[in-house]
Amino acid sequence: MRARDLLMEQNVAVDSARREAEMAICARNDFLAVMNHEMRTPMHAIIALSSVLLETKLTSEQRLMIETVLKSSNLLAVLINNVLDLSKLEDGSFELEIANFNLHAIFREVKDTGCGISPQDLPHIFTKFAHSRISANKASNGSGLGLAICRRFVSLMEGQIWLESEGIGKGCTATFIVKLGICDPSGNLQQILQT
């Protein structure tokens, strides 16, 4: 009897802890969604006004400062979106949208002119906030979220992703396999393919 009562108490405690964790996740996601919206609005204003300023007559020093503001604002906007996406991916509330897209255009964009990745960093590079050893010594433009998010997206599409690198300064190749549909000329989804 005592063991049964103890087991029931433990089950109640586990259930209560699970509900509290779910409520905390919901509160965090609500907060991130509101903050994302609140930060995005002024960020878009900074980006737009910086772009307009670049079209005016500026000294070379002023132009350099405005370009820095614009670049930093764009990086911050990407980081804001990445944090919200990662939060949704982690709690399972992110849903993939089935839509037509131009595969060739995506391949022309997928390109990166980064410095490459040290082979010893490859096992950790898909971890949140991971940076390669070289970026720890140099100014890095990345947030350390991009590849973690890529892995989650690929996983949602029942695929795999991996990196191959010849080392720092030589670049690296990201390869992924996902299931995609093929659309006929009328835009209807026909079958699943792997790319």
C-alpha positions as CSV (number, residue, x, y, z in Angstrom):
1,M,0.0,0.0,0.0
2,R,2.8,2.4,1.0
3,A,4.6,1.7,-2.4
4,R,1.4,2.3,-4.3
5,D,0.8,5.6,-2.4
6,L,4.4,6.7,-3.0
7,L,4.1,5.8,-6.7
8,M,0.8,7.9,-7.0
9,E,2.5,10.8,-5.3
10,Q,5.4,10.6,-7.7
11,N,3.1,10.5,-10.7
12,V,1.2,13.6,-9.4
13,A,4.5,15.4,-8.9
14,V,5.8,14.4,-12.4
15,D,2.5,15.5,-14.0
16,S,2.6,18.8,-12.1
17,A,6.2,19.4,-13.2
18,R,5.3,18.6,-16.8
19,R,2.4,21.1,-16.7
20,E,4.6,23.8,-15.2
21,A,7.3,23.2,-17.9
22,E,4.6,23.4,-20.6
23,M,3.3,26.7,-19.2
24,A,6.9,28.1,-19.0
25,I,7.5,27.2,-22.6
26,C,4.2,28.8,-23.7
27,A,5.1,32.0,-21.7
28,R,8.6,32.1,-23.2
29,N,7.2,31.7,-26.7
30,D,4.6,34.4,-26.1
31,F,7.3,36.7,-24.8
32,L,9.6,36.0,-27.8
33,A,6.8,36.5,-30.3
34,V,5.9,39.9,-28.7
35,M,9.5,41.0,-28.4
36,N,10.1,39.8,-32.0
37,H,7.4,42.1,-33.2
38,E,8.4,45.0,-31.0
39,M,12.0,44.8,-32.1
40,R,11.3,44.2,-35.7
41,T,9.4,47.5,-36.2
42,P,12.2,49.9,-35.1
43,M,14.7,47.7,-36.8
44,H,12.9,48.0,-40.1
45,A,12.9,51.8,-39.6
46,I,16.6,51.8,-39.0
47,I,17.3,49.7,-42.1
48,A,15.0,51.8,-44.3
49,L,16.3,55.1,-43.1
50,S,19.9,54.0,-43.4
51,S,19.3,52.8,-47.0
52,V,17.8,56.2,-47.8
53,L,20.7,58.0,-46.2
54,L,23.1,56.0,-48.4
55,E,21.5,57.6,-51.4
56,T,22.3,61.1,-50.3
57,K,25.6,63.0,-50.6
58,L,27.9,61.8,-47.8
59,T,31.5,62.0,-47.0
60,S,33.4,58.7,-47.3
61,E,33.6,58.6,-43.4
62,Q,29.8,59.2,-43.1
63,R,29.1,56.6,-45.8
64,L,31.2,54.0,-44.0
65,M,29.4,54.7,-40.7
66,I,25.9,54.4,-42.4
67,E,27.0,51.1,-44.1
68,T,28.1,49.8,-40.7
69,V,24.7,50.7,-39.2
70,L,22.9,49.1,-42.1
71,K,25.0,45.9,-42.0
72,S,24.6,45.6,-38.2
73,S,20.9,46.2,-38.4
74,N,20.4,43.5,-41.0
75,L,22.4,41.1,-38.9
76,L,20.3,41.9,-35.8
77,A,17.1,41.5,-37.8
78,V,18.3,38.0,-38.9
79,L,19.2,37.1,-35.3
80,I,15.7,38.2,-34.0
81,N,14.1,36.0,-36.6
82,N,16.5,33.1,-35.8
83,V,15.7,33.2,-32.1
84,L,12.0,33.1,-32.7
85,D,12.3,30.3,-35.3
86,L,14.6,28.3,-32.9
87,S,12.1,28.7,-30.1
88,K,9.3,27.4,-32.3
89,L,11.4,24.5,-33.5
90,E,12.4,23.5,-30.0
91,D,8.8,23.3,-28.7
92,G,7.3,21.7,-31.8
93,S,5.0,24.6,-32.7
94,F,6.8,25.4,-35.9
95,E,4.9,24.2,-38.9
96,L,6.4,23.8,-42.4
97,E,4.5,25.5,-45.2
98,I,4.0,23.5,-48.4
99,A,4.5,25.9,-51.2
100,N,5.9,26.1,-54.7
101,F,9.4,27.6,-55.0
102,N,12.2,27.9,-57.6
103,L,14.7,25.2,-56.7
104,H,17.4,26.6,-59.0
105,A,17.1,30.1,-57.5
106,I,17.5,28.6,-54.0
107,F,20.7,26.8,-55.1
108,R,22.1,30.1,-56.6
109,E,21.5,31.8,-53.2
110,V,22.5,28.5,-50.6
111,K,26.5,30.0,-51.4
112,D,28.6,31.3,-48.6
113,T,31.9,33.2,-48.7
114,G,32.9,32.3,-45.1
115,C,36.4,31.4,-44.0
116,G,35.8,27.7,-43.7
117,I,35.6,25.4,-40.7
118,S,38.3,23.6,-38.9
119,P,37.7,19.8,-39.1
120,Q,37.9,19.4,-35.3
121,D,34.9,21.9,-35.0
122,L,32.7,19.9,-37.4
123,P,31.1,17.6,-34.7
124,H,29.9,20.7,-32.7
125,I,29.0,23.1,-35.5
126,F,25.3,22.2,-35.5
127,T,25.0,23.0,-31.8
128,K,23.3,26.2,-30.8
129,F,25.6,29.2,-30.5
130,A,28.6,27.2,-31.7
131,H,31.4,29.1,-33.4
132,S,34.5,27.7,-35.1
133,R,37.8,28.3,-33.5
134,I,38.7,31.0,-36.0
135,S,35.6,33.0,-35.3
136,A,36.5,33.1,-31.6
137,N,39.7,35.0,-32.5
138,K,38.2,37.2,-35.2
139,A,35.1,39.4,-35.4
140,S,32.2,37.1,-36.3
141,N,29.1,38.1,-38.1
142,G,27.2,34.9,-37.1
143,S,25.0,34.2,-34.2
144,G,25.8,30.6,-33.9
145,L,22.1,29.7,-34.6
146,G,22.0,29.3,-38.4
147,L,23.3,25.8,-38.7
148,A,21.4,24.6,-35.6
149,I,18.2,26.0,-37.3
150,C,19.2,24.3,-40.6
151,R,19.5,21.0,-38.9
152,R,16.1,21.4,-37.3
153,F,14.4,22.3,-40.6
154,V,16.1,19.4,-42.4
155,S,14.9,17.1,-39.6
156,L,11.4,18.4,-40.0
157,M,11.6,17.4,-43.7
158,E,12.7,13.9,-42.6
159,G,16.2,14.6,-44.0
160,Q,19.8,14.7,-43.1
161,I,22.5,17.5,-43.3
162,W,26.2,17.4,-42.8
163,L,29.3,19.5,-43.5
164,E,32.6,18.6,-45.1
165,S,35.6,20.9,-44.7
166,E,39.2,20.9,-45.9
167,G,40.1,23.4,-43.2
168,I,40.2,27.1,-42.4
169,G,40.6,29.3,-45.5
170,K,39.5,26.6,-47.8
171,G,35.7,26.8,-47.3
172,C,33.4,23.9,-46.6
173,T,30.5,22.2,-48.3
174,A,27.1,21.7,-46.7
175,T,25.1,18.7,-48.0
176,F,21.5,17.9,-47.2
177,I,18.9,15.4,-48.3
178,V,15.2,16.2,-47.9
179,K,11.9,15.1,-49.4
180,L,10.3,17.5,-51.7
181,G,7.3,17.4,-54.0
182,I,7.2,18.0,-57.7
183,C,4.6,20.4,-59.2
184,D,3.1,19.9,-62.6
185,P,2.7,23.0,-64.8
186,S,-0.7,23.8,-63.2
187,G,1.0,24.0,-59.8
188,N,-0.4,20.7,-58.4
189,L,1.8,18.6,-56.2
190,Q,2.6,15.3,-58.0
191,Q,5.1,13.2,-56.1
192,I,7.9,13.2,-53.6
193,L,11.5,13.4,-54.6
194,Q,14.8,13.6,-52.7
195,T,17.3,16.4,-53.5
